[in-house]
Amino acid sequence: MEERKYTKRSEAEKKIINNRLNRIEGQVRGVKKMIEENRYCDDVLIQLSAIDKSIKSLANHILENHMYTCVLKDLEKGNYEIIDEVVNLFRRFQ
């Protein structure tokens, strides 16, 4: 069984991530309301595009932090398998 990894995040970093997640959650609720109100497809699609960009922006933020923290620490410890993990992660982003 594979050992589960954890990332220690500062309270400030958690706050940044949670604020962004709360905004995304609000955007999704807004789209649900738009559907209930039978809003025009174009308007809904524009909002969905905004949600997509918000999620991608958050993912990039977390990825950047991952590279400068988790990946760097593993490389410093001589754990070069982390490179395979990062390569597979980038494949998921395509």
N, C-alpha and C positions, 0 to 999 in steps of 0.2 A: 504494500500500500504506500502510495506516494505521500511524503510529508507535506502538510499544508504550510504555505509560507504566509507571513504577515508583514505588513508595512507599518512602522511606527510613524504617525503623522503628528505634527505639532497641533496645538489647539487652533492656532491662527490658520493653518492649512486646512484643517477640518472645517473651520468657519467659512473660508473661501469656497470650498467645494460644496458645502451644504447650501450656501446662499445661491450658488449657480444652479444646484439641483432644485431648490425651491422655485427659482424663476422658471426653469423648464417645466416643472410640475404645474405651475400657474398657466404657462402657455398651453399645455395639454388640456387642462380644464377649460381654457378659453375655446379651444377647437371643439371640444365636446359640446359646449354651449352653442357654438356656431352651428353645429350639426342639428342640435335640437331646435334651433331657430330657423332651420332651412336656409342658411346663408348661402350666397352664391359660391359655386365651386371654386372660382378663381380666388376669392377671398380666403377660402379654407386652404387651398393649395399654397398660397403665399405664407400663411401662418405655419403650415407644416414645413415649408422650406426654412422658415426662421427657427423652428424647433430643431430641425436637422443641423443647421449651422451652430446652434447653441450646444448641442450634444457633441458635435465634432470639436468645437472649441474646448469644451471641458475635457474630452478625451485627450486632446493634444496637450493640455495643461498637465494632466495626470501623467501622460507619457513622458513629457519633459522632466517632471520631477522624478519619475522612475529612473530615467537615464542618469540623472545627477546624484541619486541617492542609492537605490537598491542595486542597480547595475554596476555602478562605480565601486560600491563596497564589495560585491561579489568578485569583480575583476581584481581588486586589491588583495583579496583573500586567495587568489589563484583559481577561482571557480570559473573556468572558461566556458562551461556548459551554458552559462547565462547568455552567451552569444547566440546559441541555438534558440533559446527562449525569445530573445529579442527579434531574431529573424522571423520566427513563427508569428510573433505579435505584429510585425510589420505586414506580413502576408494577410492578416485579418483586416488590416486597415485599407486594403485595396478594394 
